[in-house]
Amino acid sequence: MEPEKELIKKMIADVLGRKPEELSDQDLLTEDLCADSLELFRIAAEIEEYFDVELPPEEAAHIRSVQDAENVLSGLVVTGEREGKEA
């Protein structure tokens, strides 16, 4: 899971205009990193698109920290939508 962990941290950093090395797993997205609701949505959308997964709203609501984003991704099942997409 290490490569995914670094990718998620990079995605979060990119959305928030920070460097990945500035983020710790325990950083709270809204309280510590000052993410607003649009940025939280963008983080969830980035994860969905890059990893080709569907992030249910109830799962997205559990993403409060960098570690939470990693935990949610590790619990998701690939939806298989990629196979049905037209090129």
N, C-alpha and C positions, 0 to 999 in steps of 0.2 A: 504493500500500500504506500510505500514511501514516495514513488514517483507521483501518484495521485495527490498525496498530501502537499507536495511542493507545487503542483499545478493549481490546486485550489487556493493555496496561499498567494500564488502569483495572480490568479484571477481576482481575488479580493483586493489585493494591493493595486492592481490596474484600475479597477472600478473606483477605488477610493483615492487614487492619485498618490499612492505611497510606494515605497520599496518593500519587496517581500521580506527582507531581513529586519524591517521595522516592526513586523507583526509577530506576536507570540500566539501560541495555541489558546491561551486563556483570555486574550483580548476580546472584550464584548464589542460587537459590531456597532451598536448604537451608543452605548455609554462611553467606551474607551476610544473608539475610532470615529465617532460622530457620523455614522452612516445614517442617511435619511431613508424613508420608505422607498423612494425610487431607486436608490443605490442597492437596497436589499433585494428589490425585484430584479435589478440587473445582475446581481451576483447569482441569484437562483436561475435566471435565464441562461447565463454563461455556463453554469454547471450542467444544466439540461442539454444545451446545444453541444458542448464539447464532448460530454460523456455519453450522449445519445440515450438519455434516461428521461423519464417523466417524473417530475417532482410534485407530488400531490400537495395541495395548499396546506393540509394539516402537518405535513412534514416540513414544508418551508417555514411554517410558524415556529418550529422548534429550533431554527437556526438563529442562535443568539451570539455565538462565538465562532472563532476560526475553527476550533475543535469540533463544534456542533456541525459545521458544514462538512467536515471530513467524515464524521460519524453518520450523518444522513446519507451521504453518497455511498458509504460502505454497506448500508442497509438496503439500497435500492436495487431493483432488478431491471436489467436492460429491457426496454419495451419492445424492441424488434421493429420499430417504425422505420428505421434506416433502410431495411430491406425493401419496404414498400414505396420508398421515395423515388421519384423520377429524377434522372440525372439531367 
